[in-house]
Amino acid sequence: MRIGELSERTGTPRRLLRYYEEQGLIKADRLENGYRDYDEAYVDRVLQIRGLLDTGLPTRIIKQILPCLNKPREIHFDDATPETLELLAAERDRMTARISCLTRNRDAIAEYLSVVATSQRASGTQHRTSPRSR
């Protein structure tokens, strides 16, 4: 797929995709006309990269851990400094705490919606909770 389609499917500006390529996070083949051509797998890869960037990881560390995301047979640890490992451990712990918080919030919202729906059925009233229920 060309860069415009990858951009559209991932919600990532073309300029940022070119930056990811410069940083070695993704790689495009080049067509005869010079256009970039990305494999379908890069849709998920770009979303992974964006998620990792959103957590605050720098691209140099993302580049190191990207091979781990596809479970390769061989992982190289050439740049695994104690500082990098400490940063990754702290980030993992922060993500775990955030996942726990998000899970609690999701469960609380689900419980609230369930109680409201039960109450509305019992009273014979229904309120629209979102535009989708129309």
OpenMM code with the backbone's topology and positions (N, CA, C; nanometers):
from openmm import Vec3, app, unit

residues = "MET ARG ILE GLY GLU LEU SER GLU ARG THR GLY THR PRO ARG ARG LEU LEU ARG TYR TYR GLU GLU GLN GLY LEU ILE LYS ALA ASP ARG LEU GLU ASN GLY TYR ARG ASP TYR ASP GLU ALA TYR VAL ASP ARG VAL LEU GLN ILE ARG GLY LEU LEU ASP THR GLY LEU PRO THR ARG ILE ILE LYS GLN ILE LEU PRO CYS LEU ASN LYS PRO ARG GLU ILE HIS PHE ASP ASP ALA THR PRO GLU THR LEU GLU LEU LEU ALA ALA GLU ARG ASP ARG MET THR ALA ARG ILE SER CYS LEU THR ARG ASN ARG ASP ALA ILE ALA GLU TYR LEU SER VAL VAL ALA THR SER GLN ARG ALA SER GLY THR GLN HIS ARG THR SER PRO ARG SER ARG".split()
positions = [
    Vec3(0.0850, -0.1175, 0.0000),
    Vec3(0.0000, 0.0000, 0.0000),
    Vec3(0.0893, 0.1233, 0.0000),
    Vec3(0.0392, 0.2295, -0.0550),
    Vec3(0.1165, 0.3535, -0.0604),
    Vec3(0.1035, 0.4291, 0.0709),
    Vec3(0.1863, 0.5288, 0.0864),
    Vec3(0.1951, 0.6016, 0.2127),
    Vec3(0.0622, 0.6679, 0.2505),
    Vec3(-0.0130, 0.7157, 0.1511),
    Vec3(-0.1411, 0.7793, 0.1804),
    Vec3(-0.2403, 0.6835, 0.2435),
    Vec3(-0.2433, 0.5602, 0.1942),
    Vec3(-0.3344, 0.4603, 0.2504),
    Vec3(-0.2909, 0.4209, 0.3910),
    Vec3(-0.1602, 0.4025, 0.4111),
    Vec3(-0.1110, 0.3703, 0.5452),
    Vec3(-0.1440, 0.4833, 0.6414),
    Vec3(-0.1281, 0.6045, 0.5961),
    Vec3(-0.1604, 0.7209, 0.6773),
    Vec3(-0.3086, 0.7207, 0.7159),
    Vec3(-0.3921, 0.6961, 0.6192),
    Vec3(-0.5369, 0.6962, 0.6436),
    Vec3(-0.5776, 0.5826, 0.7370),
    Vec3(-0.5238, 0.4652, 0.7158),
    Vec3(-0.5641, 0.3487, 0.7948),
    Vec3(-0.5132, 0.3525, 0.9381),
    Vec3(-0.4070, 0.4265, 0.9625),
    Vec3(-0.3506, 0.4335, 1.0976),
    Vec3(-0.3767, 0.5672, 1.1659),
    Vec3(-0.4272, 0.6639, 1.0911),
    Vec3(-0.4466, 0.7965, 1.1487),
    Vec3(-0.3152, 0.8672, 1.1764),
    Vec3(-0.2123, 0.8292, 1.1038),
    Vec3(-0.0783, 0.8846, 1.1243),
    Vec3(-0.0413, 0.9726, 1.0053),
    Vec3(-0.0040, 1.0960, 1.0301),
    Vec3(0.0339, 1.1834, 0.9180),
    Vec3(0.1487, 1.1246, 0.8363),
    Vec3(0.1481, 1.1526, 0.7071),
    Vec3(0.2531, 1.1033, 0.6164),
    Vec3(0.3914, 1.1464, 0.6637),
    Vec3(0.3996, 1.2679, 0.7088),
    Vec3(0.5284, 1.3202, 0.7554),
    Vec3(0.5830, 1.2346, 0.8702),
    Vec3(0.4942, 1.1929, 0.9595),
    Vec3(0.5355, 1.1099, 1.0721),
    Vec3(0.5761, 0.9705, 1.0247),
    Vec3(0.5083, 0.9172, 0.9241),
    Vec3(0.5464, 0.7874, 0.8683),
    Vec3(0.6859, 0.7950, 0.8068),
    Vec3(0.7142, 0.9048, 0.7395),
    Vec3(0.8484, 0.9213, 0.6823),
    Vec3(0.9538, 0.9301, 0.7943),
    Vec3(0.9173, 0.9951, 0.9039),
    Vec3(1.0071, 1.0032, 1.0194),
    Vec3(1.0326, 0.8634, 1.0764),
    Vec3(0.9273, 0.7828, 1.0908),
    Vec3(0.9442, 0.6455, 1.1396),
    Vec3(1.0395, 0.5687, 1.0489),
    Vec3(1.0291, 0.5929, 0.9198),
    Vec3(1.1178, 0.5261, 0.8246),
    Vec3(1.2622, 0.5737, 0.8449),
    Vec3(1.2819, 0.7037, 0.8629),
    Vec3(1.4161, 0.7582, 0.8872),
    Vec3(1.4778, 0.6987, 1.0135),
    Vec3(1.3941, 0.6733, 1.1135),
    Vec3(1.4416, 0.6193, 1.2407),
    Vec3(1.4609, 0.4677, 1.2367),
    Vec3(1.4257, 0.4051, 1.1249),
    Vec3(1.4416, 0.2606, 1.1114),
    Vec3(1.3320, 0.1798, 1.1776),
    Vec3(1.2182, 0.2431, 1.2068),
    Vec3(1.1075, 0.1736, 1.2718),
    Vec3(1.0206, 0.0981, 1.1713),
    Vec3(1.0114, 0.1510, 1.0505),
    Vec3(0.9398, 0.0844, 0.9417),
    Vec3(1.0262, 0.0952, 0.8167),
    Vec3(0.9958, 0.0124, 0.7183),
    Vec3(1.0738, 0.0151, 0.5950),
    Vec3(0.9782, -0.0031, 0.4775),
    Vec3(0.9896, 0.0852, 0.3822),
    Vec3(0.9069, 0.0765, 0.2621),
    Vec3(0.9900, 0.0247, 0.1469),
    Vec3(0.9272, -0.0557, 0.0649),
    Vec3(0.9888, -0.0903, -0.0625),
    Vec3(0.9636, 0.0285, -0.1544),
    Vec3(1.0425, 0.0387, -0.2584),
    Vec3(1.0229, 0.1468, -0.3547),
    Vec3(0.9745, 0.0881, -0.4872),
    Vec3(0.8681, 0.1464, -0.5392),
    Vec3(0.8174, 0.1062, -0.6696),
    Vec3(0.9056, 0.1690, -0.7775),
    Vec3(0.8873, 0.1268, -0.9011),
    Vec3(0.9686, 0.1791, -1.0112),
    Vec3(0.9564, 0.3298, -1.0242),
    Vec3(0.8382, 0.3826, -0.9904),
    Vec3(0.8175, 0.5266, -1.0009),
    Vec3(0.8695, 0.6019, -0.8778),
    Vec3(0.9296, 0.5309, -0.7817),
    Vec3(0.9862, 0.5943, -0.6630),
    Vec3(0.8914, 0.6032, -0.5451),
    Vec3(0.7652, 0.5666, -0.5645),
    Vec3(0.6684, 0.5726, -0.4549),
    Vec3(0.7009, 0.4666, -0.3497),
    Vec3(0.6708, 0.5015, -0.2252),
    Vec3(0.6875, 0.4052, -0.1176),
    Vec3(0.5754, 0.3016, -0.1276),
    Vec3(0.6100, 0.1762, -0.0955),
    Vec3(0.5120, 0.0684, -0.0938),
    Vec3(0.5289, -0.0071, 0.0375),
    Vec3(0.4249, -0.0034, 0.1224),
    Vec3(0.4309, -0.0646, 0.2544),
    Vec3(0.3536, -0.1952, 0.2564),
    Vec3(0.4071, -0.2912, 0.3278),
    Vec3(0.3400, -0.4183, 0.3484),
    Vec3(0.2186, -0.3981, 0.4394),
    Vec3(0.1193, -0.4817, 0.4251),
    Vec3(-0.0031, -0.4762, 0.5068),
    Vec3(0.0281, -0.4817, 0.6566),
    Vec3(0.1317, -0.5554, 0.6932),
    Vec3(0.1673, -0.5714, 0.8347),
    Vec3(0.2027, -0.4383, 0.9014),
    Vec3(0.2369, -0.3381, 0.8216),
    Vec3(0.2752, -0.2098, 0.8804),
    Vec3(0.1579, -0.1334, 0.9399),
    Vec3(0.0361, -0.1720, 0.9083),
    Vec3(-0.0787, -0.1075, 0.9741),
    Vec3(-0.0691, -0.1333, 1.1239),
    Vec3(-0.0541, -0.2602, 1.1623),
    Vec3(-0.0411, -0.2928, 1.3044),
    Vec3(0.0885, -0.2391, 1.3626),
    Vec3(0.1962, -0.2453, 1.2864),
    Vec3(0.3245, -0.1990, 1.3358),
    Vec3(0.3207, -0.0504, 1.3695),
    Vec3(0.2616, 0.0300, 1.2811),
    Vec3(0.2533, 0.1745, 1.3057),
    Vec3(0.1683, 0.2015, 1.4293),
    Vec3(0.0600, 0.1268, 1.4457),
    Vec3(-0.0235, 0.1446, 1.5654),
    Vec3(0.0536, 0.1063, 1.6913),
    Vec3(0.1366, 0.0022, 1.6829),
    Vec3(0.2220, -0.0349, 1.7964),
    Vec3(0.3210, 0.0764, 1.8279),
    Vec3(0.3829, 0.1288, 1.7248),
    Vec3(0.4809, 0.2366, 1.7437),
    Vec3(0.4141, 0.3569, 1.8088),
    Vec3(0.2984, 0.3945, 1.7595),
    Vec3(0.2281, 0.5104, 1.8168),
    Vec3(0.1927, 0.4865, 1.9627),
    Vec3(0.1492, 0.3652, 1.9933),
    Vec3(0.1172, 0.3328, 2.1322),
    Vec3(0.2389, 0.3418, 2.2222),
    Vec3(0.3522, 0.2930, 2.1735),
    Vec3(0.4754, 0.3009, 2.2518),
    Vec3(0.5221, 0.4453, 2.2673),
    Vec3(0.5089, 0.5239, 2.1619),
    Vec3(0.5445, 0.6660, 2.1717),
    Vec3(0.4535, 0.7378, 2.2710),
    Vec3(0.3259, 0.7007, 2.2714),
    Vec3(0.2315, 0.7626, 2.3647),
    Vec3(0.2670, 0.7344, 2.5099),
    Vec3(0.3365, 0.6231, 2.5349),
    Vec3(0.3772, 0.5933, 2.6720),
    Vec3(0.5000, 0.6726, 2.7135),
    Vec3(0.5628, 0.7395, 2.6157),
    Vec3(0.6790, 0.8211, 2.6474),
    Vec3(0.8118, 0.7590, 2.6095),
    Vec3(0.8090, 0.6401, 2.5485),
    Vec3(0.9352, 0.5782, 2.5081),
    Vec3(0.9942, 0.6513, 2.3887),
    Vec3(1.1236, 0.6744, 2.3888),
    Vec3(1.1874, 0.7375, 2.2729),
    Vec3(1.2030, 0.6366, 2.1588),
    Vec3(1.2152, 0.6880, 2.0372),
    Vec3(1.2239, 0.6007, 1.9199),
    Vec3(1.3457, 0.5088, 1.9247),
    Vec3(1.4548, 0.5533, 1.9861),
    Vec3(1.5746, 0.4685, 1.9913),
    Vec3(1.5482, 0.3420, 2.0723),
    Vec3(1.4659, 0.3505, 2.1762),
    Vec3(1.4328, 0.2318, 2.2556),
    Vec3(1.3245, 0.1499, 2.1850),
    Vec3(1.2305, 0.2179, 2.1221),
    Vec3(1.1279, 0.1465, 2.0463),
    Vec3(1.1930, 0.0605, 1.9391),
    Vec3(1.2928, 0.1154, 1.8737),
    Vec3(1.3633, 0.0395, 1.7699),
    Vec3(1.4240, -0.0877, 1.8274),
    Vec3(1.4728, -0.0815, 1.9504),
    Vec3(1.5336, -0.1982, 2.0140),
    Vec3(1.4305, -0.3059, 2.0473),
    Vec3(1.3106, -0.2639, 2.0901),
    Vec3(1.2134, -0.3635, 2.1362),
    Vec3(1.1170, -0.4090, 2.0271),
    Vec3(1.1143, -0.3410, 1.9126),
    Vec3(1.0246, -0.3827, 1.8042),
    Vec3(1.0410, -0.5298, 1.7667),
    Vec3(1.1626, -0.5831, 1.7593),
    Vec3(1.1732, -0.7254, 1.7254),
    Vec3(1.1005, -0.8161, 1.8246),
    Vec3(1.0915, -0.7744, 1.9486),
    Vec3(1.0237, -0.8552, 2.0501),
    Vec3(0.8732, -0.8626, 2.0272),
    Vec3(0.8181, -0.7654, 1.9586),
    Vec3(0.6740, -0.7614, 1.9389),
    Vec3(0.6250, -0.8684, 1.8429),
    Vec3(0.7142, -0.9200, 1.7595),
    Vec3(0.6767, -1.0252, 1.6652),
    Vec3(0.7301, -1.1618, 1.7084),
    Vec3(0.7821, -1.1715, 1.8284),
    Vec3(0.8356, -1.2961, 1.8814),
    Vec3(0.9367, -1.3619, 1.7876),
    Vec3(1.0454, -1.2925, 1.7576),
    Vec3(1.1441, -1.3521, 1.6673),
    Vec3(1.2207, -1.4647, 1.7358),
    Vec3(1.2880, -1.5405, 1.6566),
    Vec3(1.3689, -1.6493, 1.7120),
    Vec3(1.4993, -1.5970, 1.7709),
    Vec3(1.5409, -1.4821, 1.7240),
    Vec3(1.6685, -1.4285, 1.7680),
    Vec3(1.6521, -1.2807, 1.8012),
    Vec3(1.6841, -1.2450, 1.9235),
    Vec3(1.6770, -1.1055, 1.9669),
    Vec3(1.8187, -1.0623, 2.0027),
    Vec3(1.8587, -0.9481, 1.9502),
    Vec3(1.9929, -0.8953, 1.9766),
    Vec3(1.9858, -0.7907, 2.0870),
    Vec3(2.0820, -0.7955, 2.1776),
    Vec3(2.0847, -0.7034, 2.2907),
    Vec3(2.2060, -0.6123, 2.2867),
    Vec3(2.2452, -0.5710, 2.1677),
    Vec3(2.3663, -0.4916, 2.1529),
    Vec3(2.3644, -0.3621, 2.2337),
    Vec3(2.2472, -0.2978, 2.2424),
    Vec3(2.2383, -0.1678, 2.3082),
    Vec3(2.1662, -0.1742, 2.4429),
    Vec3(2.1571, -0.2910, 2.5024),
    Vec3(2.0815, -0.3068, 2.6269),
    Vec3(2.1650, -0.2615, 2.7462),
    Vec3(2.1727, -0.1313, 2.7648),
    Vec3(2.2465, -0.0768, 2.8785),
    Vec3(2.1632, -0.0924, 3.0052),
    Vec3(2.2251, -0.0862, 3.1219),
    Vec3(2.1485, -0.0927, 3.2464),
    Vec3(2.0411, 0.0169, 3.2533),
    Vec3(2.0729, 0.1350, 3.1998),
    Vec3(1.9756, 0.2443, 3.2006),
    Vec3(1.8549, 0.2108, 3.1138),
    Vec3(1.8809, 0.1502, 2.9969),
    Vec3(1.7721, 0.1123, 2.9070),
    Vec3(1.6839, 0.0072, 2.9735),
    Vec3(1.7453, -0.0911, 3.0349),
    Vec3(1.6686, -0.1963, 3.1009),
    Vec3(1.5867, -0.1411, 3.2168),
    Vec3(1.6447, -0.0482, 3.2900),
    Vec3(1.5731, 0.0158, 3.4011),
    Vec3(1.4550, 0.0971, 3.3497),
    Vec3(1.4773, 0.1704, 3.2414),
    Vec3(1.3698, 0.2485, 3.1804),
    Vec3(1.2564, 0.1582, 3.1337),
    Vec3(1.2910, 0.0475, 3.0693),
    Vec3(1.1889, -0.0449, 3.0205),
    Vec3(1.1134, -0.1114, 3.1350),
    Vec3(1.1814, -0.1468, 3.2405),
    Vec3(1.1148, -0.2067, 3.3567),
    Vec3(1.0181, -0.1064, 3.4199),
    Vec3(1.0610, 0.0181, 3.4328),
    Vec3(0.9730, 0.1215, 3.4886),
    Vec3(0.8526, 0.1443, 3.3976),
    Vec3(0.8761, 0.1445, 3.2680),
    Vec3(0.7661, 0.1640, 3.1730),
    Vec3(0.6679, 0.0477, 3.1784),
    Vec3(0.7208, -0.0728, 3.1876),
    Vec3(0.6341, -0.1905, 3.2014),
    Vec3(0.5469, -0.1790, 3.3256),
    Vec3(0.6055, -0.1375, 3.4370),
    Vec3(0.5299, -0.1240, 3.5610),
    Vec3(0.4243, -0.0143, 3.5505),
    Vec3(0.4595, 0.0951, 3.4831),
    Vec3(0.3629, 0.2037, 3.4639),
    Vec3(0.2469, 0.1577, 3.3766),
    Vec3(0.2770, 0.0816, 3.2714),
    Vec3(0.1714, 0.0287, 3.1838),
    Vec3(0.0800, -0.0665, 3.2605),
    Vec3(0.1392, -0.1519, 3.3438),
    Vec3(0.0598, -0.2466, 3.4224),
    Vec3(-0.0360, -0.1723, 3.5145),
    Vec3(0.0121, -0.0676, 3.5788),
    Vec3(-0.0741, 0.0119, 3.6668),
    Vec3(-0.1853, 0.0801, 3.5868),
    Vec3(-0.1520, 0.1313, 3.4711),
    Vec3(-0.2532, 0.1972, 3.3872),
    Vec3(-0.3571, 0.0976, 3.3380),
    Vec3(-0.3138, -0.0207, 3.2995),
    Vec3(-0.4079, -0.1242, 3.2560),
    Vec3(-0.5030, -0.1594, 3.3695),
    Vec3(-0.4504, -0.1723, 3.4904),
    Vec3(-0.5358, -0.2027, 3.6065),
    Vec3(-0.6389, -0.0919, 3.6287),
    Vec3(-0.5943, 0.0317, 3.6188),
    Vec3(-0.6845, 0.1454, 3.6362),
    Vec3(-0.7919, 0.1468, 3.5275),
    Vec3(-0.7514, 0.1274, 3.4036),
    Vec3(-0.8471, 0.1253, 3.2934),
    Vec3(-0.9465, 0.0106, 3.3084),
    Vec3(-0.8996, -0.1048, 3.3530),
    Vec3(-0.9876, -0.2202, 3.3731),
    Vec3(-1.0905, -0.1893, 3.4815),
    Vec3(-1.0468, -0.1300, 3.5913),
    Vec3(-1.1408, -0.0924, 3.6985),
    Vec3(-1.2440, 0.0067, 3.6472),
    Vec3(-1.1987, 0.1071, 3.5720),
    Vec3(-1.2923, 0.2073, 3.5195),
    Vec3(-1.3903, 0.1460, 3.4208),
    Vec3(-1.3407, 0.0581, 3.3329),
    Vec3(-1.4295, -0.0087, 3.2378),
    Vec3(-1.5341, -0.0914, 3.3119),
    Vec3(-1.4910, -0.1663, 3.4125),
    Vec3(-1.5830, -0.2505, 3.4879),
    Vec3(-1.6868, -0.1660, 3.5632),
    Vec3(-1.6442, -0.0526, 3.6164),
    Vec3(-1.7373, 0.0358, 3.6867),
    Vec3(-1.8423, 0.0918, 3.5906),
    Vec3(-1.8003, 0.1307, 3.4715),
    Vec3(-1.8945, 0.1830, 3.3720),
    Vec3(-1.9901, 0.0721, 3.3283),
    Vec3(-1.9380, -0.0477, 3.3060),
    Vec3(-2.0232, -0.1602, 3.2662),
    Vec3(-2.1262, -0.1904, 3.3739),
    Vec3(-2.0840, -0.1877, 3.5001),
    Vec3(-2.1771, -0.2125, 3.6102),
    Vec3(-2.2831, -0.1033, 3.6178),
    Vec3(-2.2409, 0.0205, 3.6029),
    Vec3(-2.3359, 0.1319, 3.6040),
    Vec3(-2.4404, 0.1151, 3.4936),
    Vec3(-2.3935, 0.0851, 3.3719),
    Vec3(-2.4864, 0.0675, 3.2599),
    Vec3(-2.5824, -0.0480, 3.2847),
    Vec3(-2.5331, -0.1541, 3.3434),
    Vec3(-2.6173, -0.2697, 3.3742),
    Vec3(-2.7247, -0.2353, 3.4766),
    Vec3(-2.6862, -0.1649, 3.5821),
    Vec3(-2.7817, -0.1256, 3.6866),
    Vec3(-2.8867, -0.0311, 3.6301),
    Vec3(-2.8439, 0.0653, 3.5498),
    Vec3(-2.9387, 0.1595, 3.4894),
    Vec3(-3.0345, 0.0855, 3.3967),
    Vec3(-2.9839, -0.0052, 3.3144),
    Vec3(-3.0699, -0.0800, 3.2228),
    Vec3(-3.1709, -0.1649, 3.2995),
    Vec3(-3.1271, -0.2287, 3.4060),
    Vec3(-3.2177, -0.3099, 3.4880),
    Vec3(-3.3245, -0.2221, 3.5511),
    Vec3(-3.2833, -0.1075, 3.6018),
    Vec3(-3.3771, -0.0136, 3.6641),
    Vec3(-3.4783, 0.0377, 3.5633),
    Vec3(-3.4325, 0.0678, 3.4441),
    Vec3(-3.5231, 0.1184, 3.3402),
    Vec3(-3.6215, 0.0112, 3.2958),
    Vec3(-3.5759, -0.1123, 3.2847),
    Vec3(-3.6677, -0.2209, 3.2471),
    Vec3(-3.7734, -0.2402, 3.3544),
    Vec3(-3.7316, -0.2320, 3.4814),
    Vec3(-3.8246, -0.2509, 3.5929),
    Vec3(-3.9287, -0.1398, 3.5977),
    Vec3(-3.8889, -0.0172, 3.5619),
    Vec3(-3.9821, 0.0948, 3.5680),
    Vec3(-4.0541, 0.1176, 3.4366),
    Vec3(-4.0125, 0.0454, 3.3338),
    Vec3(-4.0768, 0.0598, 3.2033),
    Vec3(-4.0324, 0.1817, 3.1251),
    Vec3(-3.9243, 0.2464, 3.1667),
    Vec3(-3.8732, 0.3629, 3.0937),
    Vec3(-3.7391, 0.3279, 3.0324),
    Vec3(-3.7100, 0.3959, 2.9243),
    Vec3(-3.5790, 0.3797, 2.8619),
    Vec3(-3.5281, 0.5150, 2.8216),
    Vec3(-3.4031, 0.5393, 2.8505),
    Vec3(-3.3364, 0.6623, 2.8094),
    Vec3(-3.2278, 0.6252, 2.7125),
    Vec3(-3.2096, 0.7069, 2.6150),
    Vec3(-3.0996, 0.6827, 2.5208),
    Vec3(-2.9680, 0.7173, 2.5896),
    Vec3(-2.8751, 0.6238, 2.5806),
    Vec3(-2.7456, 0.6473, 2.6452),
    Vec3(-2.6397, 0.6952, 2.5467),
    Vec3(-2.6683, 0.6794, 2.4178),
    Vec3(-2.5726, 0.7256, 2.3185),
    Vec3(-2.6426, 0.7404, 2.1860),
    Vec3(-2.5823, 0.8153, 2.0931),
    Vec3(-2.6414, 0.8296, 1.9599),
    Vec3(-2.6556, 0.6959, 1.8885),
    Vec3(-2.5761, 0.5972, 1.9253),
    Vec3(-2.5808, 0.4674, 1.8589),
    Vec3(-2.7094, 0.3918, 1.8892),
    Vec3(-2.7741, 0.4235, 2.0024),
    Vec3(-2.8948, 0.3498, 2.0390),
    Vec3(-3.0177, 0.3985, 1.9644),
    Vec3(-3.0039, 0.4976, 1.8812),
    Vec3(-3.1174, 0.5504, 1.8065),
    Vec3(-3.1561, 0.4626, 1.6924),
] * unit.nanometer
topology = app.Topology()
chain = topology.addChain("A")
for resn in residues:
    res = topology.addResidue(resn, chain)
    for name in ("N", "CA", "C"):
        topology.addAtom(name, app.Element.getBySymbol(name[0]), res)
